[in-house]
Amino acid sequence: MAKIMVNMHQAKTELSKLVARALAGEEVIVTRRGTPVVRLVPISQQRTPGFLKGSIWISPDFDAPLPEEVLREFEGG
């Protein structure tokens, strides 16, 4: 995959072109003062509400309090 790095000014003035390049498969990195700050990537899949309905099981006690020994570990004890 090709990678292109552009500064913030270039990204603002050429956003449409950069989006087209990202959609074509290029990795577009926007920099600020030479430091990479964001990556422009296409959205690969739309979220479909209910897509996993019926395939996920949650225990009835999933939100029950944790045992004391587990709580101590989380609290650094």
N, C-alpha and C positions, 0 to 999 in steps of 0.2 A: 504494500500500500504506500502510495506517495504521501509525503508530508510537506506541508507548507506552513511557514511561520510568518505572521504579519503583525505589524505594530497596531496599536489602537486606532490611530488616525486612518491608516489604510483600511482597517476593518470597517470603520464608520463610512468611509467613502465608497467602498467596494462590497458592501454587504451582500447584495444580490448575486454578484459573481462568486463570492466565497461560498454562499449557500449552494449554488449550482455545483461548485467543485466538491463540496462535502457530499452532496447527493450522488455525485459521480464516483464516490469512493475514496476521495482524498482526505487525509487527516489535516484539518485546519486548526492551527494553534494561534491564539491571539496573545501578544505579549504587551507588557507595560514596562517601559524602560529596560527592555531586553529580557525581562523575566516572564516566562509563560504563566498566564493567569486563567485562561479558559480554553476549552476545546470545542469546536463547532462540529457536531455530529448529527446525522439524520436520526429521526425517530423511526426505529425499525418496526415497531408493531403497536397498533392501537390497543389500548386496554379494553377488554370486553367484560363488563360487570357480570358476575355470576359464572365466569368461565370455568372455575373449579368447583362449582356447587356439587355437593354429593361426594367429592373425592377427598375432602379434608375432614378429619375427625378431631374434635377438641374435647379433652377430658372434662367431665363436669366439675372437677375440683382444680382446674387450671389456675384459678386465682386464689387458691387457699394460701394461708400464711406459710412461709418457708420455715423449716426446722431451725432451731436456735443455732446449731453448728454451722449451717449454711449461711445464716445471717451474719454470724461472727466473721466468716471468711470474706463476705462482701464489705464488711465494715473494717477490715484490716486487723482482725483479732485472731 
